[in-house]
């Protein structure tokens, strides 16, 4: 599990609460709060 503010690396992350996906294009990108529900926990 990854949370908002972490830098987990390139990839697609899915919000554990609503299923919204977030794409990180670079290893230095940080996970934002979910754009749909504003929760902070994701699964790769």
C-alpha positions as semicolon CSV with decimal commas, in nm:
position;residue;x (nm);y (nm);z (nm)
1;X;0,000;0,000;0,000
2;X;0,116;0,354;-0,076
3;X;-0,009;0,678;0,075
4;X;-0,029;1,041;-0,030
5;X;0,310;1,213;-0,020
6;X;0,512;0,899;-0,095
7;X;0,722;0,852;-0,409
8;X;0,645;0,489;-0,498
9;X;0,777;0,514;-0,855
10;X;0,627;0,512;-1,203
11;X;0,299;0,331;-1,249
12;X;-0,074;0,324;-1,200
13;X;-0,212;0,345;-0,847
14;X;-0,573;0,273;-0,751
15;X;-0,749;0,445;-0,462
16;X;-0,843;0,187;-0,197
17;X;-1,169;0,373;-0,123
18;X;-1,329;0,463;-0,458
19;X;-1,119;0,288;-0,725
20;X;-1,003;0,607;-0,900
21;X;-0,668;0,561;-1,074
22;X;-0,370;0,794;-1,059
23;X;-0,081;0,772;-1,307
24;X;0,271;0,863;-1,201
25;X;0,498;0,931;-1,500
26;X;0,827;0,975;-1,316
27;X;1,005;0,812;-1,022
28;X;1,022;1,153;-0,850
29;X;0,643;1,213;-0,864
30;X;0,457;1,205;-0,533
31;X;0,114;1,054;-0,485
32;X;-0,154;1,322;-0,451
33;X;-0,476;1,287;-0,252
34;X;-0,733;1,101;-0,461
35;X;-0,881;1,344;-0,717
36;X;-1,228;1,194;-0,669
37;X;-1,272;1,125;-0,296
38;X;-0,961;1,293;-0,146
39;X;-0,858;0,980;0,047
40;X;-0,489;0,898;0,078
41;X;-0,434;0,521;0,044
42;X;-0,355;0,347;-0,284
43;X;-0,274;0,001;-0,413
44;X;-0,036;-0,054;-0,707
